Amino acid sequence: MHRGRAHRQRCGNRGMDERQYLPLCRLSEHSRRDKVRPRQNGRPEMRPITFARADTVEAALAAVAARPNTVFLAGGTTLVDMLRIGAMRPDNVVDINRLPLTGLEHTPDGGLRIGALVRMSKVAADPLVVQRFPFLSIALWKGASAQIRNMASMGGNLMQKVRCPGFRETAFACNKRDPGSGCGVLDGLHRGNAVLGTSEHCFAMHPSDVAIPLTALDAVVHVQGPKGTRAIAFDDFFLLPGNTPHLEHPIGPDELIVRIDVPPLPYAVHSHYLKSRDRESYEFAGASAAVALDLDGEYVRNVRIGLGGVATKPWRAHIAEQLLLGKRATKDNFAAAAAAELDAADSGHPMNRFKIALAQRTLVRTLEIVTEKDAK
């Protein structure tokens, strides 16, 4: 090829200059066949998928038991994307939108029961949620566009897949999508990945916003399966990647989320959710913090903190909480607690290292905002 001269090509634009930008998003560092998208005569092959609707939880579970490799469809805001890009390849889809799991109930003691199929927009706009759990409402408003909030279910939000480019781009190796294949973004595009709860096999960031105040609230997830219903503490519902990043939740494919319980927390009326992101319009968090604060004069009596955008699961900031108890509510004490929480963060990846400082500043600012609210 000669600089600045058109050259013969077997296909494409014959007048292309050799200096023209070449997109590399689908090229892997290691040459490998794409086993995820089989081709026939050079074209992507269509795969048959069965589709069924269930009217009861029992019918939905029976459909899963009868056909392996089956997934549930609620709002579809994640699943449809995964099907289109080939990151998920189920043989069967069961629509569960007719199930009676749409209740939103406030308990007499001040708690909350959220059906798995309640839409995000309904919870966000509920007057008592806004009054008793403002950071939960804010996280829902900040978590998605209006169209997605009207479609996405609360249970589905907790089960959504990561946004790591290595997972979503099937040309890359990904231990979460294809166990044992490696991680294609360890030395590549990982700006949005996690710095807490990471392992050598995976450091994909958990994307949910609403999960951050829910972890601070010690919510409980109820799932139903062939052996009945069981309750799972919120922090236990999300697994760290460790050596098995493909295992994200302690539930089987034959189990279904039916309800999320939020226990009462009176001082959650003094709470806030702050989300730092690249743009104000719909975008995933670079770092976020959910804080509920109970002050006794100038001193911290109780505090709950969740961190988002920086960890492989919704991150409960236990270290920061313990350091703040009994301390004066000052910026210096907030900064010391935030630094201690992020002290063990993974700083070995250059593109996302900025998240450590961003998370600290986001947490400090959130604590300041709630302190100002509590003082009024």
C-alpha atoms as a printed R data frame, in Angstrom:
    type eleno elety resid chain resno       x       y      z
1   ATOM     1    CA   MET     A     1   0.000   0.000  0.000
2   ATOM     2    CA   HIS     A     2   1.129   3.539 -0.680
3   ATOM     3    CA   ARG     A     3   0.353   6.490  1.534
4   ATOM     4    CA   GLY     A     4  -2.411   8.678  0.172
5   ATOM     5    CA   ARG     A     5  -3.113   6.483 -2.851
6   ATOM     6    CA   ALA     A     6  -6.187   4.441 -3.590
7   ATOM     7    CA   HIS     A     7  -5.441   0.753 -3.838
8   ATOM     8    CA   ARG     A     8  -7.137  -2.314 -5.204
9   ATOM     9    CA   GLN     A     9  -9.453  -4.040 -2.793
10  ATOM    10    CA   ARG     A    10 -11.425  -7.172 -3.208
11  ATOM    11    CA   CYS     A    11 -14.393  -5.585 -1.467
12  ATOM    12    CA   GLY     A    12 -15.470  -2.398  0.275
13  ATOM    13    CA   ASN     A    13 -14.726   1.182 -0.651
14  ATOM    14    CA   ARG     A    14 -12.065   1.174 -3.385
15  ATOM    15    CA   GLY     A    15 -11.184   4.773 -2.735
16  ATOM    16    CA   MET     A    16 -10.359   4.281  0.933
17  ATOM    17    CA   ASP     A    17  -7.099   5.790  2.134
18  ATOM    18    CA   GLU     A    18  -4.793   3.519  4.130
19  ATOM    19    CA   ARG     A    19  -4.856   6.051  6.990
20  ATOM    20    CA   GLN     A    20  -8.630   5.796  7.348
21  ATOM    21    CA   TYR     A    21  -9.813   4.817 10.832
22  ATOM    22    CA   LEU     A    22 -10.453   1.093 11.213
23  ATOM    23    CA   PRO     A    23 -12.952   0.110 13.933
24  ATOM    24    CA   LEU     A    24 -11.498  -2.539 16.226
25  ATOM    25    CA   CYS     A    25 -14.406  -3.149 18.601
26  ATOM    26    CA   ARG     A    26 -14.984  -6.665 17.298
27  ATOM    27    CA   LEU     A    27 -11.331  -7.701 17.075
28  ATOM    28    CA   SER     A    28  -9.823  -9.709 19.908
29  ATOM    29    CA   GLU     A    29  -6.192  -9.630 20.970
30  ATOM    30    CA   HIS     A    30  -6.185 -13.403 20.673
31  ATOM    31    CA   SER     A    31  -7.483 -14.922 17.447
32  ATOM    32    CA   ARG     A    32 -10.364 -17.248 18.213
33  ATOM    33    CA   ARG     A    33 -13.413 -18.508 16.396
34  ATOM    34    CA   ASP     A    34 -16.693 -17.027 17.513
35  ATOM    35    CA   LYS     A    35 -18.493 -20.084 18.838
36  ATOM    36    CA   VAL     A    36 -21.389 -18.020 20.109
37  ATOM    37    CA   ARG     A    37 -22.785 -17.031 16.717
38  ATOM    38    CA   PRO     A    38 -22.816 -19.987 14.327
39  ATOM    39    CA   ARG     A    39 -22.938 -19.078 10.657
40  ATOM    40    CA   GLN     A    40 -24.426 -20.728  7.634
41  ATOM    41    CA   ASN     A    41 -23.259 -19.742  4.140
42  ATOM    42    CA   GLY     A    42 -21.485 -16.746  5.660
43  ATOM    43    CA   ARG     A    43 -24.612 -15.405  7.360
44  ATOM    44    CA   PRO     A    44 -25.653 -15.581 11.036
45  ATOM    45    CA   GLU     A    45 -27.772 -18.634 11.657
46  ATOM    46    CA   MET     A    46 -31.254 -18.166 13.127
47  ATOM    47    CA   ARG     A    47 -31.930 -20.205 16.255
48  ATOM    48    CA   PRO     A    48 -35.425 -21.379 17.156
49  ATOM    49    CA   ILE     A    49 -36.680 -20.300 20.591
50  ATOM    50    CA   THR     A    50 -39.923 -21.481 22.146
51  ATOM    51    CA   PHE     A    51 -42.116 -18.861 23.821
52  ATOM    52    CA   ALA     A    52 -44.807 -19.457 26.434
53  ATOM    53    CA   ARG     A    53 -46.865 -17.425 28.899
54  ATOM    54    CA   ALA     A    54 -47.540 -18.428 32.488
55  ATOM    55    CA   ASP     A    55 -50.518 -17.272 34.570
56  ATOM    56    CA   THR     A    56 -49.300 -18.585 37.941
57  ATOM    57    CA   VAL     A    57 -45.960 -18.964 39.674
58  ATOM    58    CA   GLU     A    58 -46.486 -22.718 39.743
59  ATOM    59    CA   ALA     A    59 -47.048 -22.783 35.973
60  ATOM    60    CA   ALA     A    60 -43.899 -20.737 35.386
61  ATOM    61    CA   LEU     A    61 -41.829 -23.095 37.533
62  ATOM    62    CA   ALA     A    62 -43.345 -26.111 35.792
63  ATOM    63    CA   ALA     A    63 -42.380 -24.670 32.412
64  ATOM    64    CA   VAL     A    64 -38.776 -24.332 33.559
65  ATOM    65    CA   ALA     A    65 -38.751 -27.870 34.937
66  ATOM    66    CA   ALA     A    66 -40.099 -29.273 31.672
67  ATOM    67    CA   ARG     A    67 -37.568 -27.557 29.421
68  ATOM    68    CA   PRO     A    68 -33.899 -26.992 30.270
69  ATOM    69    CA   ASN     A    69 -32.147 -23.737 29.353
70  ATOM    70    CA   THR     A    70 -35.271 -21.656 29.989
71  ATOM    71    CA   VAL     A    71 -35.324 -18.016 31.103
72  ATOM    72    CA   PHE     A    72 -38.074 -15.808 32.526
73  ATOM    73    CA   LEU     A    73 -39.206 -12.654 30.713
74  ATOM    74    CA   ALA     A    74 -40.558  -9.712 32.725
75  ATOM    75    CA   GLY     A    75 -39.939  -6.175 31.434
76  ATOM    76    CA   GLY     A    76 -37.374  -7.448 28.953
77  ATOM    77    CA   THR     A    77 -35.166  -4.367 29.263
78  ATOM    78    CA   THR     A    78 -32.099  -6.560 29.808
79  ATOM    79    CA   LEU     A    79 -33.077  -9.936 28.383
80  ATOM    80    CA   VAL     A    80 -33.986  -8.650 24.921
81  ATOM    81    CA   ASP     A    81 -30.607  -6.906 24.662
82  ATOM    82    CA   MET     A    82 -28.799 -10.072 25.725
83  ATOM    83    CA   LEU     A    83 -30.635 -12.114 23.104
84  ATOM    84    CA   ARG     A    84 -29.844  -9.634 20.344
85  ATOM    85    CA   ILE     A    85 -26.120  -9.513 21.019
86  ATOM    86    CA   GLY     A    86 -25.804 -13.242 21.702
87  ATOM    87    CA   ALA     A    87 -24.582 -12.893 25.301
88  ATOM    88    CA   MET     A    88 -27.460 -15.144 26.382
89  ATOM    89    CA   ARG     A    89 -28.677 -18.071 24.285
90  ATOM    90    CA   PRO     A    90 -31.725 -19.681 25.905
91  ATOM    91    CA   ASP     A    91 -33.757 -22.323 24.136
92  ATOM    92    CA   ASN     A    92 -37.003 -21.292 25.819
93  ATOM    93    CA   VAL     A    93 -38.536 -18.055 27.126
94  ATOM    94    CA   VAL     A    94 -41.418 -17.923 29.611
95  ATOM    95    CA   ASP     A    95 -43.345 -14.641 29.883
96  ATOM    96    CA   ILE     A    96 -44.223 -14.063 33.560
97  ATOM    97    CA   ASN     A    97 -45.960 -10.688 33.260
98  ATOM    98    CA   ARG     A    98 -49.361 -12.212 34.067
99  ATOM    99    CA   LEU     A    99 -48.226 -13.507 37.462
100 ATOM   100    CA   PRO     A   100 -49.887 -11.885 40.513
101 ATOM   101    CA   LEU     A   101 -46.647 -10.301 41.739
102 ATOM   102    CA   THR     A   102 -47.501  -6.632 41.233
103 ATOM   103    CA   GLY     A   103 -48.391  -5.615 44.778
104 ATOM   104    CA   LEU     A   104 -46.768  -2.694 46.588
105 ATOM   105    CA   GLU     A   105 -47.670  -2.827 50.278
106 ATOM   106    CA   HIS     A   106 -46.693  -0.634 53.203
107 ATOM   107    CA   THR     A   107 -46.648  -2.648 56.426
108 ATOM   108    CA   PRO     A   108 -48.055  -1.248 59.707
109 ATOM   109    CA   ASP     A   109 -44.569  -1.096 61.251
110 ATOM   110    CA   GLY     A   110 -43.264   1.143 58.454
111 ATOM   111    CA   GLY     A   111 -41.741  -1.512 56.228
112 ATOM   112    CA   LEU     A   112 -42.366  -2.212 52.572
113 ATOM   113    CA   ARG     A   113 -43.288  -5.272 50.506
114 ATOM   114    CA   ILE     A   114 -42.540  -5.042 46.807
115 ATOM   115    CA   GLY     A   115 -43.823  -7.629 44.352
116 ATOM   116    CA   ALA     A   116 -41.202  -8.840 41.903
117 ATOM   117    CA   LEU     A   117 -43.178  -7.543 38.903
118 ATOM   118    CA   VAL     A   118 -43.873  -4.065 40.266
119 ATOM   119    CA   ARG     A   119 -42.515  -1.550 37.760
120 ATOM   120    CA   MET     A   120 -39.719   0.758 38.832
121 ATOM   121    CA   SER     A   121 -41.770   3.864 38.061
122 ATOM   122    CA   LYS     A   122 -44.544   2.794 40.447
123 ATOM   123    CA   VAL     A   123 -42.189   2.428 43.406
124 ATOM   124    CA   ALA     A   124 -40.331   5.651 42.582
125 ATOM   125    CA   ALA     A   125 -43.537   7.719 42.550
126 ATOM   126    CA   ASP     A   126 -45.215   6.154 45.586
127 ATOM   127    CA   PRO     A   127 -45.844   8.960 48.143
128 ATOM   128    CA   LEU     A   128 -44.933   6.864 51.191
129 ATOM   129    CA   VAL     A   129 -41.749   5.601 49.554
130 ATOM   130    CA   VAL     A   130 -40.787   9.202 48.821
131 ATOM   131    CA   GLN     A   131 -41.528  10.123 52.447
132 ATOM   132    CA   ARG     A   132 -40.048   7.139 54.299
133 ATOM   133    CA   PHE     A   133 -37.274   6.009 51.943
134 ATOM   134    CA   PRO     A   134 -36.287   9.024 49.820
135 ATOM   135    CA   PHE     A   135 -32.976   7.500 48.717
136 ATOM   136    CA   LEU     A   136 -34.852   4.501 47.318
137 ATOM   137    CA   SER     A   137 -37.088   6.765 45.244
138 ATOM   138    CA   ILE     A   138 -34.141   8.852 44.023
139 ATOM   139    CA   ALA     A   139 -32.174   5.756 42.997
140 ATOM   140    CA   LEU     A   140 -35.116   4.571 40.911
141 ATOM   141    CA   TRP     A   141 -35.499   7.960 39.194
142 ATOM   142    CA   LYS     A   142 -31.765   8.124 38.511
143 ATOM   143    CA   GLY     A   143 -31.497   4.485 37.451
144 ATOM   144    CA   ALA     A   144 -33.144   4.570 34.047
145 ATOM   145    CA   SER     A   145 -34.954   6.602 31.428
146 ATOM   146    CA   ALA     A   146 -38.713   7.086 31.736
147 ATOM   147    CA   GLN     A   147 -39.421   4.447 29.108
148 ATOM   148    CA   ILE     A   148 -37.282   1.852 30.870
149 ATOM   149    CA   ARG     A   149 -38.703   2.703 34.320
150 ATOM   150    CA   ASN     A   150 -42.190   2.064 32.961
151 ATOM   151    CA   MET     A   151 -41.173  -1.366 31.645
152 ATOM   152    CA   ALA     A   152 -38.522  -2.691 34.024
153 ATOM   153    CA   SER     A   153 -39.581  -4.792 37.005
154 ATOM   154    CA   MET     A   154 -38.060  -4.613 40.472
155 ATOM   155    CA   GLY     A   155 -37.146  -8.292 40.476
156 ATOM   156    CA   GLY     A   156 -35.678  -8.101 37.001
157 ATOM   157    CA   ASN     A   157 -33.550  -5.117 37.993
158 ATOM   158    CA   LEU     A   158 -31.803  -7.226 40.617
159 ATOM   159    CA   MET     A   159 -31.137  -9.965 38.053
160 ATOM   160    CA   GLN     A   160 -29.814  -7.712 35.284
161 ATOM   161    CA   LYS     A   161 -26.556  -8.609 33.596
162 ATOM   162    CA   VAL     A   162 -23.352  -6.603 33.815
163 ATOM   163    CA   ARG     A   163 -22.439  -3.903 31.303
164 ATOM   164    CA   CYS     A   164 -18.797  -4.936 31.016
165 ATOM   165    CA   PRO     A   165 -17.778  -4.716 27.333
166 ATOM   166    CA   GLY     A   166 -16.061  -8.088 27.628
167 ATOM   167    CA   PHE     A   167 -19.351  -9.722 28.597
168 ATOM   168    CA   ARG     A   168 -21.539  -7.955 26.067
169 ATOM   169    CA   GLU     A   169 -19.177  -8.289 23.095
170 ATOM   170    CA   THR     A   170 -19.121 -11.990 22.271
171 ATOM   171    CA   ALA     A   171 -15.863 -11.750 20.323
172 ATOM   172    CA   PHE     A   172 -14.079 -11.285 23.663
173 ATOM   173    CA   ALA     A   173 -13.281 -14.028 26.131
174 ATOM   174    CA   CYS     A   174 -15.358 -13.696 29.312
175 ATOM   175    CA   ASN     A   175 -15.320 -15.922 32.391
176 ATOM   176    CA   LYS     A   176 -18.788 -14.744 33.347
177 ATOM   177    CA   ARG     A   177 -20.336 -15.616 29.991
178 ATOM   178    CA   ASP     A   178 -18.096 -18.580 29.109
179 ATOM   179    CA   PRO     A   179 -16.495 -20.044 32.293
180 ATOM   180    CA   GLY     A   180 -12.787 -20.698 31.988
181 ATOM   181    CA   SER     A   181 -12.326 -18.732 28.763
182 ATOM   182    CA   GLY     A   182 -10.432 -15.863 30.399
183 ATOM   183    CA   CYS     A   183 -11.100 -12.127 30.645
184 ATOM   184    CA   GLY     A   184 -10.746 -10.087 27.482
185 ATOM   185    CA   VAL     A   185 -10.706  -6.687 29.200
186 ATOM   186    CA   LEU     A   186  -8.070  -7.187 31.916
187 ATOM   187    CA   ASP     A   187  -5.611  -5.302 29.727
188 ATOM   188    CA   GLY     A   188  -8.216  -3.632 27.540
189 ATOM   189    CA   LEU     A   189 -11.233  -1.356 27.835
190 ATOM   190    CA   HIS     A   190 -12.159  -1.487 31.531
191 ATOM   191    CA   ARG     A   191 -12.933   2.117 32.484
192 ATOM   192    CA   GLY     A   192 -16.357   1.197 33.873
193 ATOM   193    CA   ASN     A   193 -15.274  -1.882 35.797
194 ATOM   194    CA   ALA     A   194 -15.112  -2.458 39.544
195 ATOM   195    CA   VAL     A   195 -12.423  -1.729 42.137
196 ATOM   196    CA   LEU     A   196 -14.075  -3.505 45.103
197 ATOM   197    CA   GLY     A   197 -14.890  -7.201 45.405
198 ATOM   198    CA   THR     A   198 -12.782  -8.097 42.376
199 ATOM   199    CA   SER     A   199 -10.864 -11.260 41.538
200 ATOM   200    CA   GLU     A   200  -8.254 -12.248 38.964
201 ATOM   201    CA   HIS     A   201 -11.056 -13.865 36.965
202 ATOM   202    CA   CYS     A   202 -13.566 -10.996 36.842
203 ATOM   203    CA   PHE     A   203 -13.963  -7.357 37.838
204 ATOM   204    CA   ALA     A   204 -17.225  -6.484 36.100
205 ATOM   205    CA   MET     A   205 -19.207  -3.774 37.885
206 ATOM   206    CA   HIS     A   206 -22.692  -4.484 39.193
207 ATOM   207    CA   PRO     A   207 -24.927  -1.962 37.351
208 ATOM   208    CA   SER     A   208 -28.092  -1.630 39.471
209 ATOM   209    CA   ASP     A   209 -28.902   1.699 41.129
210 ATOM   210    CA   VAL     A   210 -31.877   0.628 43.234
211 ATOM   211    CA   ALA     A   211 -29.861  -2.245 44.711
212 ATOM   212    CA   ILE     A   212 -27.617   0.268 46.499
213 ATOM   213    CA   PRO     A   213 -30.230   1.710 48.911
214 ATOM   214    CA   LEU     A   214 -31.763  -1.770 49.211
215 ATOM   215    CA   THR     A   215 -28.485  -3.161 50.522
216 ATOM   216    CA   ALA     A   216 -28.256  -0.264 52.980
217 ATOM   217    CA   LEU     A   217 -31.801  -1.075 54.119
218 ATOM   218    CA   ASP     A   218 -31.012  -4.772 54.747
219 ATOM   219    CA   ALA     A   219 -33.744  -5.817 52.332
220 ATOM   220    CA   VAL     A   220 -34.737  -9.469 51.993
221 ATOM   221    CA   VAL     A   221 -35.345 -11.256 48.675
222 ATOM   222    CA   HIS     A   222 -37.991 -13.998 48.601
223 ATOM   223    CA   VAL     A   223 -37.659 -16.671 45.926
224 ATOM   224    CA   GLN     A   224 -39.924 -19.575 45.077
225 ATOM   225    CA   GLY     A   225 -38.887 -22.887 43.580
226 ATOM   226    CA   PRO     A   226 -39.835 -26.569 43.485
227 ATOM   227    CA   LYS     A   227 -39.081 -26.906 47.218
228 ATOM   228    CA   GLY     A   228 -41.163 -23.899 48.237
229 ATOM   229    CA   THR     A   229 -40.337 -20.322 49.191
230 ATOM   230    CA   ARG     A   230 -37.187 -19.141 50.949
231 ATOM   231    CA   ALA     A   231 -35.845 -15.788 52.109
232 ATOM   232    CA   ILE     A   232 -32.349 -14.571 51.236
233 ATOM   233    CA   ALA     A   233 -30.657 -11.617 52.932
234 ATOM   234    CA   PHE     A   234 -29.921  -8.930 50.360
235 ATOM   235    CA   ASP     A   235 -26.165  -8.982 50.854
236 ATOM   236    CA   ASP     A   236 -26.174 -12.769 50.379
237 ATOM   237    CA   PHE     A   237 -28.252 -12.544 47.201
238 ATOM   238    CA   PHE     A   238 -25.265 -11.215 45.232
239 ATOM   239    CA   LEU     A   239 -22.128 -13.350 45.003
240 ATOM   240    CA   LEU     A   240 -18.574 -12.102 44.648
241 ATOM   241    CA   PRO     A   241 -16.900 -13.393 41.468
242 ATOM   242    CA   GLY     A   242 -14.045 -15.272 43.128
243 ATOM   243    CA   ASN     A   243 -13.183 -18.336 41.044
244 ATOM   244    CA   THR     A   244 -16.757 -18.682 39.738
245 ATOM   245    CA   PRO     A   245 -17.800 -15.351 38.178
246 ATOM   246    CA   HIS     A   246 -20.544 -17.076 36.174
247 ATOM   247    CA   LEU     A   247 -22.421 -17.680 39.448
248 ATOM   248    CA   GLU     A   248 -24.034 -14.338 40.327
249 ATOM   249    CA   HIS     A   249 -26.855 -15.362 42.685
250 ATOM   250    CA   PRO     A   250 -27.442 -18.278 45.109
251 ATOM   251    CA   ILE     A   251 -30.567 -19.399 43.263
252 ATOM   252    CA   GLY     A   252 -31.122 -21.999 40.595
253 ATOM   253    CA   PRO     A   253 -32.640 -21.597 37.132
254 ATOM   254    CA   ASP     A   254 -35.788 -23.228 38.526
255 ATOM   255    CA   GLU     A   255 -36.314 -20.491 41.141
256 ATOM   256    CA   LEU     A   256 -38.093 -17.160 40.728
257 ATOM   257    CA   ILE     A   257 -38.018 -13.927 42.734
258 ATOM   258    CA   VAL     A   258 -41.522 -13.300 44.067
259 ATOM   259    CA   ARG     A   259 -41.062 -10.440 46.539
260 ATOM   260    CA   ILE     A   260 -38.628  -7.967 48.061
261 ATOM   261    CA   ASP     A   261 -39.160  -7.009 51.706
262 ATOM   262    CA   VAL     A   262 -37.784  -3.767 53.122
263 ATOM   263    CA   PRO     A   263 -37.735  -3.691 56.944
264 ATOM   264    CA   PRO     A   264 -38.656  -0.462 58.731
265 ATOM   265    CA   LEU     A   265 -35.868   2.054 59.270
266 ATOM   266    CA   PRO     A   266 -37.299   5.226 60.849
267 ATOM   267    CA   TYR     A   267 -34.230   7.377 60.248
268 ATOM   268    CA   ALA     A   268 -34.288   6.553 56.517
269 ATOM   269    CA   VAL     A   269 -36.435   9.695 56.209
270 ATOM   270    CA   HIS     A   270 -33.030  11.404 56.415
271 ATOM   271    CA   SER     A   271 -31.444   9.736 53.413
272 ATOM   272    CA   HIS     A   272 -30.086  10.534 49.981
273 ATOM   273    CA   TYR     A   273 -28.748   8.809 46.873
274 ATOM   274    CA   LEU     A   274 -26.030  10.567 44.897
275 ATOM   275    CA   LYS     A   275 -24.895   9.294 41.511
276 ATOM   276    CA   SER     A   276 -21.715  10.480 39.797
277 ATOM   277    CA   ARG     A   277 -21.754   9.752 36.065
278 ATOM   278    CA   ASP     A   278 -20.342  10.946 32.778
279 ATOM   279    CA   ARG     A   279 -23.522  12.783 31.798
280 ATOM   280    CA   GLU     A   280 -26.689  13.848 33.592
281 ATOM   281    CA   SER     A   281 -28.985  12.004 31.201
282 ATOM   282    CA   TYR     A   282 -29.458   8.256 31.498
283 ATOM   283    CA   GLU     A   283 -26.061   6.688 32.229
284 ATOM   284    CA   PHE     A   284 -24.589   4.085 34.550
285 ATOM   285    CA   ALA     A   285 -22.773   5.233 37.674
286 ATOM   286    CA   GLY     A   286 -19.086   5.976 37.808
287 ATOM   287    CA   ALA     A   287 -19.659   5.895 41.558
288 ATOM   288    CA   SER     A   288 -22.747   6.279 43.715
289 ATOM   289    CA   ALA     A   289 -23.647   6.338 47.396
290 ATOM   290    CA   ALA     A   290 -26.849   5.670 49.336
291 ATOM   291    CA   VAL     A   291 -26.801   7.050 52.877
292 ATOM   292    CA   ALA     A   292 -29.321   7.056 55.733
293 ATOM   293    CA   LEU     A   293 -28.150   9.027 58.756
294 ATOM   294    CA   ASP     A   294 -29.376   9.424 62.338
295 ATOM   295    CA   LEU     A   295 -27.756  12.268 64.265
296 ATOM   296    CA   ASP     A   296 -27.736  13.001 67.981
297 ATOM   297    CA   GLY     A   297 -26.932  16.670 67.896
298 ATOM   298    CA   GLU     A   298 -23.590  16.869 66.096
299 ATOM   299    CA   TYR     A   299 -22.787  13.186 66.550
300 ATOM   300    CA   VAL     A   300 -23.592  10.144 64.423
301 ATOM   301    CA   ARG     A   301 -25.953   7.813 66.287
302 ATOM   302    CA   ASN     A   302 -26.731   5.440 63.406
303 ATOM   303    CA   VAL     A   303 -25.756   5.268 59.758
304 ATOM   304    CA   ARG     A   304 -26.333   2.987 56.782
305 ATOM   305    CA   ILE     A   305 -24.193   3.226 53.648
306 ATOM   306    CA   GLY     A   306 -24.312   1.477 50.280
307 ATOM   307    CA   LEU     A   307 -21.873   2.089 47.433
308 ATOM   308    CA   GLY     A   308 -22.555   1.556 43.738
309 ATOM   309    CA   GLY     A   309 -20.672   1.820 40.466
310 ATOM   310    CA   VAL     A   310 -17.427   0.622 42.048
311 ATOM   311    CA   ALA     A   311 -17.991  -2.993 43.100
312 ATOM   312    CA   THR     A   312 -18.833  -6.382 41.651
313 ATOM   313    CA   LYS     A   313 -21.980  -6.425 43.817
314 ATOM   314    CA   PRO     A   314 -24.051  -3.828 45.690
315 ATOM   315    CA   TRP     A   315 -21.480  -2.815 48.296
316 ATOM   316    CA   ARG     A   316 -22.379  -2.367 51.952
317 ATOM   317    CA   ALA     A   317 -19.822   0.003 53.469
318 ATOM   318    CA   HIS     A   318 -19.498  -1.675 56.874
319 ATOM   319    CA   ILE     A   319 -16.053  -0.220 57.579
320 ATOM   320    CA   ALA     A   320 -17.202   3.352 57.000
321 ATOM   321    CA   GLU     A   321 -20.350   2.786 59.067
322 ATOM   322    CA   GLN     A   322 -18.395   1.523 62.069
323 ATOM   323    CA   LEU     A   323 -15.878   4.355 61.907
324 ATOM   324    CA   LEU     A   324 -18.601   7.008 61.868
325 ATOM   325    CA   LEU     A   325 -20.593   5.745 64.859
326 ATOM   326    CA   GLY     A   326 -20.221   8.151 67.766
327 ATOM   327    CA   LYS     A   327 -18.120  10.586 65.735
328 ATOM   328    CA   ARG     A   328 -18.945  14.187 64.974
329 ATOM   329    CA   ALA     A   329 -20.629  14.698 61.620
330 ATOM   330    CA   THR     A   330 -17.774  16.632 60.022
331 ATOM   331    CA   LYS     A   331 -16.244  16.566 56.574
332 ATOM   332    CA   ASP     A   332 -12.911  15.365 57.966
333 ATOM   333    CA   ASN     A   333 -14.537  12.395 59.689
334 ATOM   334    CA   PHE     A   334 -16.566  11.617 56.582
335 ATOM   335    CA   ALA     A   335 -13.393  11.689 54.464
336 ATOM   336    CA   ALA     A   336 -11.523   9.416 56.887
337 ATOM   337    CA   ALA     A   337 -14.358   6.875 56.843
338 ATOM   338    CA   ALA     A   338 -14.578   6.959 53.043
339 ATOM   339    CA   ALA     A   339 -10.818   6.496 52.689
340 ATOM   340    CA   ALA     A   340 -10.877   3.516 55.053
341 ATOM   341    CA   GLU     A   341 -13.698   1.871 53.084
342 ATOM   342    CA   LEU     A   342 -11.776   2.223 49.811
343 ATOM   343    CA   ASP     A   343  -8.412   1.297 51.315
344 ATOM   344    CA   ALA     A   344  -8.618  -2.262 49.967
345 ATOM   345    CA   ALA     A   345  -9.737  -1.186 46.485
346 ATOM   346    CA   ASP     A   346  -8.055  -2.791 43.484
347 ATOM   347    CA   SER     A   347  -5.806  -0.138 41.938
348 ATOM   348    CA   GLY     A   348  -4.062  -2.452 39.501
349 ATOM   349    CA   HIS     A   349  -6.014  -1.412 36.408
350 ATOM   350    CA   PRO     A   350  -5.082   2.031 35.054
351 ATOM   351    CA   MET     A   351  -8.295   2.948 33.241
352 ATOM   352    CA   ASN     A   352 -10.647   2.620 36.240
353 ATOM   353    CA   ARG     A   353  -8.275   3.685 39.013
354 ATOM   354    CA   PHE     A   354  -9.997   7.073 39.137
355 ATOM   355    CA   LYS     A   355 -13.038   5.390 40.684
356 ATOM   356    CA   ILE     A   356 -11.296   5.092 44.051
357 ATOM   357    CA   ALA     A   357 -11.091   8.855 44.536
358 ATOM   358    CA   LEU     A   358 -14.471   9.383 42.864
359 ATOM   359    CA   ALA     A   359 -16.175   6.959 45.255
360 ATOM   360    CA   GLN     A   360 -14.621   8.657 48.274
361 ATOM   361    CA   ARG     A   361 -15.731  12.112 47.161
362 ATOM   362    CA   THR     A   362 -19.210  10.864 46.250
363 ATOM   363    CA   LEU     A   363 -19.647   9.288 49.686
364 ATOM   364    CA   VAL     A   364 -18.384  12.384 51.509
365 ATOM   365    CA   ARG     A   365 -20.725  14.649 49.564
366 ATOM   366    CA   THR     A   366 -23.696  12.341 50.184
367 ATOM   367    CA   LEU     A   367 -23.000  12.337 53.920
368 ATOM   368    CA   GLU     A   368 -22.827  16.137 53.856
369 ATOM   369    CA   ILE     A   369 -26.161  16.380 52.027
370 ATOM   370    CA   VAL     A   370 -27.911  14.088 54.514
371 ATOM   371    CA   THR     A   371 -26.369  15.960 57.448
372 ATOM   372    CA   GLU     A   372 -27.797  19.198 56.080
373 ATOM   373    CA   LYS     A   373 -31.224  17.559 55.679
374 ATOM   374    CA   ASP     A   374 -31.129  16.170 59.219
375 ATOM   375    CA   ALA     A   375 -30.270  19.585 60.640
376 ATOM   376    CA   LYS     A   376 -33.381  21.202 59.140
